[in-house]
Amino acid sequence: MSDIDRRRAIHDLEATLRVGKGGVEAVADELASQLEDRSLVKVKFLRAARGGTDAETLAADLAARSGSTVVETRGHTAVFEV
């Protein structure tokens, strides 16, 4: 997949997972499960999850817990792949 095609795919993705007050621990298994079926998964970090940290830190933690890689973080949203 070229960079342009990848950016289009990321842009067109809907966030299928939301991280709330339960934190990244609560959704790590679900992210891993979704990545078995899809090449990219977009995750939205809600205000309750962010607390005093930023989306990049939460995304890195979620990637480590789910065995995935962070493709892109923009605002309060991150895209993951295996």
Long-range contacts (C-beta under 8 A, 24 or more apart in sequence): 6-71, 9-40, 10-40, 10-42, 10-71, 10-72, 10-79, 13-40, 13-41, 13-42, 13-79, 14-42, 15-42, 15-43, 15-44, 15-77, 16-41, 16-42, 16-43, 17-41, 17-42, 17-43, 17-44, 18-43, 18-44, 18-45, 18-46, 19-43, 19-44, 19-45, 19-46, 19-49, 19-58, 19-62, 20-46, 20-48, 20-49, 21-46, 21-48, 21-49, 22-49, 23-49, 24-49, 24-58, 24-61, 24-62, 24-65, 25-65, 27-62, 28-62, 28-65, 28-66, 29-66, 31-62, 31-66, 31-68, 31-80, 32-66, 32-67, 32-68, 35-66, 35-68, 35-80, 35-81, 35-82, 39-81, 39-82, 40-71, 40-79, 40-80, 40-81, 41-68, 41-79, 41-80, 41-81, 42-77, 42-78, 42-79, 42-80, 43-77, 43-78, 43-79, 43-80, 44-76, 44-77, 45-76, 45-77, 45-78, 46-76, 50-76
